[in-house]
């Protein structure tokens, strides 16, 4: 009887792990408000985006020569990673425009991962520029931020 119980426990545990892995969704607490806002913006535009097989996490990223650095990275297998130093520094200030900067990077990376958007050159008014060309507008002007968010969700891919 003990052997049957042990086999059943192992079987149930292995099945639950496979089901859990198929529906994996993890967002680090620091980034949850930004990810929630991304999904909210998508819903407001009639988009239903996947919420499985994704992780939005913090990690160490190498910095590039770009002034903004490599603040985010998309991995097609499991989601996005934002640089822990960038996020910690921006959110520790308590300044709204600094937290908006984190949101910009979250939206950019989720634009890659969930909307399958590629980088566009700076001539396009978009969140999807490679070097955050419109970060100042996004951070400082609510009407321009709204335009950039609309563009992200509405422009043909």
Secondary structure, 3 states (H helix, E strand, C coil): CHHHHHHHHHHHHHHHHHHHHHCCEEECHHHHHHHHHHHHHHHHCCCCCCCCCEEEEEECCCCCCCCCCCCEEEECCCEEEEEHHHHHHHHHCCCHHHHHHHHHHHHHHHHHHCCCCCCECCCCCCCCECCCCCHHHHHHCHHHHHHHHHHHHHCCC
